[in-house]
Amino acid sequence: ERLWYYALRIICTLVLLFLVLPVLVIVPLSRLAA
């Protein structure tokens, strides 16, 4: 049970990073371009 608990938290964290990192990269670039 505990293994699943940590596995789910790690997966959720990876998904959030996967979604957030492109935004953190694109926003400064678009501001510099503008």
Protein Blocks (a to p, Z undefined) as FASTA:
>chain_A
ZZmmmmmmmmmmmmmmmmmmmmmmmmmmmmmmZZ
